[in-house]
Amino acid sequence: MAEEQTKDYSTYYIGGIILVAVIGVFILKGRETEHLDMSAGSSVSEQAFDAANERRIASKNTFE
């Protein structure tokens, strides 16, 4: 006697949800550090920090 087989798609739905979540995490991690790119303001502050650090080292009379 032939029994009818019903397909259970719940595993496909769960797998799809997990796949979408993983892709979403990778997209968000990629965008996480976009705001840390060097801009004009940050390069000026980095130059000021380097100059202040050189003055600090020079005032201690140390040779590095």
C-alpha positions in Angstrom: 0.0 0.0 0.0 1.4 3.3 -1.0 1.6 5.8 1.8 1.5 9.5 1.0 4.7 11.3 2.0 4.2 14.8 3.2 7.3 17.0 3.0 8.2 18.9 6.1 9.6 22.3 5.1 10.3 23.5 8.7 13.9 22.4 8.5 14.3 24.5 5.3 12.7 27.5 7.1 15.0 27.2 10.1 18.0 26.8 7.8 17.0 29.9 5.8 16.6 31.9 9.0 20.0 30.8 10.2 21.6 31.6 6.9 20.0 35.1 6.8 21.2 35.8 10.3 24.8 34.7 9.5 24.9 36.9 6.4 23.5 39.8 8.4 26.2 39.4 11.0 28.9 39.5 8.3 27.4 42.6 6.8 27.2 44.4 10.1 30.7 43.4 11.1 32.0 44.8 7.8 30.3 48.1 8.4 31.3 48.3 12.1 34.6 50.1 11.5 33.5 52.4 8.6 33.5 55.4 10.9 37.1 54.8 11.9 38.5 55.6 8.4 41.0 58.4 8.3 39.3 61.8 7.7 40.8 65.2 7.5 40.1 66.0 11.1 41.6 62.7 12.4 44.8 63.2 10.4 45.3 66.7 11.9 44.8 65.3 15.4 47.2 62.5 14.7 49.8 65.0 13.5 49.3 67.1 16.7 49.7 64.0 18.8 52.9 63.0 17.1 54.3 66.5 17.5 53.4 66.6 21.2 54.9 63.1 21.7 58.2 64.2 20.0 58.3 67.3 22.3 57.7 65.1 25.3 60.5 62.7 24.3 62.9 65.6 23.6 62.2 67.2 27.0 63.1 64.0 28.8 66.5 64.0 27.0 66.2 60.4 26.1 67.5 58.8 22.9 65.2 56.3 21.4 
